[in-house]
Amino acid sequence: MLKSVDTLRDDVTGPLAHCCGAQARMLTAELHGEEVRGLAICPGRVVRFVLDAHTHRISTVDLLRLTKASRKPAA
């Protein structure tokens, strides 16, 4: 089942915004059977997502998260 990139973007945008916030942006999307898999960037992190096409449930895993420095400068 082939879908256009615009259709995949429309399918992912709503659940991704609900899960990660309104500033989340999809970087990549691939169709794997009944799942859409890809990467997204959110404020302070990069996530991998899997969206089930039937239930529109999205699951995310943080790949990169920015944190504040825990060390104090020596000077």
Secondary structure as UniProt FT lines:
FT   HELIX           5..20
FT   TURN            22..23
FT   STRAND          25..32
FT   TURN            33..34
FT   STRAND          35..42
FT   TURN            43..44
FT   STRAND          45..52
FT   TURN            53..55
FT   STRAND          58..65
//
